[in-house]
């Protein structure tokens, strides 16, 4: 165990984490048989967020998203996508749970929490670098190595709706 006692800055997001609007909603129609059989959760999430992004241009994004996904996914695949995206959210309650455990001594608990905060900070930096990389570079390999879906933190990926256009000089 490291003996370095240098405090790390808490860089986790202080606001409530972004929660993706679920894909597996009741009342939606789904395929009975998978055409994406064998696809990883990461690949399914990439596909679903891409479909959501395209659907966000429609007059009724929710209906367009449902139509697009019904043609390609089963209900189980939609649940897998939701679970995968939810697992990637940095959740402060996880830190609180580690901090509250009685199985860790004070120094070990502090070390573990510092390491988790540092890991989340570095992961955020990597996600930002992948999102900001130019179109001259394919990011699929880098993103797949950390199971990150490029642009999954954008508002339209989270909610399924594009943000209202900004008024310039109004």
N, C-alpha and C positions, 0 to 999 in steps of 0.2 A: 504494500500500500504506500502511496506517495506521502512523503513527509512535508511537502511544500504546503505552507499555510497561507499562501498569497490568496486573498479573497478575489473571487471572480464577480464581475458585475452581473446582476440579474438582467438578462436581455430578453427574457421571455415576454411575450406580448401581454401587456397589462389589461387590455380590453378583452372582452369575451371572445374566445376563438371563433373564427368563421366556421359556420356549419353549412355544409352543402344541403341544398334542398334535395330531398331523397328522390331517387329514380324509381324505386319500388313503391309505388303508391297504389293504394287499393282502388279498384274500379278501372284500372288501366288494362288494356288487352295485351297479351304477350304471346309469343310463339310457343307452341307445345314442345317442339324439338329444337335443340340448339344447332345453329349453323356456325357457332363460334366454339364448338367443343374443343377442349384442350387449351383454350386461351387462358393466359394468366390473368389474375385480378388486375394487375397493372395494365395489361393490354385492353381489357374490358373497360377500365376506367378511362383510359385515353380515348377509346372509341366513343363512350357515352358523353364525355365532356366535349368532344368534337361535334357530336350530333346536337348537343345542347347549344353550343356556340352558333352553329348554322341555324338552328330553330329560333334563336333570339332575334333574327332579322324579320321573322314573320309577324303579321298583325296580332296573332294569338300564339305567343311563344310556347305556352304550356301545351296546347293542343298539337302544335307542330312537333314538339319534342316527343309527345306520347305517340304520335303517328310514326315518326322516324324510328323510335326505339321498338315499337311493337313489331316492326318488320324484321328486326334483327336479333332481339334478345328474348330469353325466357325470364319468367319472374324470379327464378333462382339466381340467374346471372345479374339481374338488377339488384337483388339483395347483396350479392357478393361485391358489387361496385360500391354500394352504400357503406358496407362494412370496411372496405379498403380505404375509401376516402375519409371516413370517420377516424380510422386508426392513425392517419397522418396528421391529425389536428393536434397541435401542442396544447395539452390540457393542464391548466394549473392545478386542478384537483389531483392529478397524479403526483405532482410535487408535494401537495399537502398530505396525501396518503403516505408517501415515503417519510415525510417529516414527522408524521404522527405515529409511526410504527414503534413499538417498544422493543423490537428485536435488534435494533441498531443502537450502538453506543453513540454518544454525542459527537465525537470526532469522526466516526465512520459515517454517521448520518450527514454531517456537514460536507464531508468529502464527496459522498454519493450525490447529494443535491447539487453541489458545485459542478460535478462532472456532467450531470444531466443538463444543467443550464448551459454549460459550455458546448455540449453536443448540439443542443437545439440552436444555439447561436450560430455555430458553424454550418449546421444543416440549412438554416435560413439563408446564410450567405451563399451557399452552394445553389439553393433554389433560385435566389435572386440572379446569380451569375448565369444560370441556365435560361431563365426568363429573359434576361437582357442580351443574350448572345445574338449576334446578327444572323441574317438569313443566309450568309455565306457558309455557315457551319451547321451540320446536322447535329442535333442535340440528343437524338434518340438513344445513343449508346450511353452517354453520360447520365441522362435521366433514368434509363432503365437500371443502371448500376446502383442507384439509390431508391428505386421504385417511386420516382417522382413523376407526376403528370404535368408536363409543361403548361404553364398558364392556369393551373388549377386554382390559384388564389385570386384570379380576376373576378370582378363582380358578376359577370355573365356566367362564369363557370359555377359560381356558388349559388346564385339565385335563379339562373336561367333567363335573366332579362338584362339587356344592355342598359348601362347607366344613361340617364338623360344627357343630351349634348350640353356642353358648357357654353354659356353666352359670353362672347368676347366683347369687351368694352361696352357693356350694357349700361 
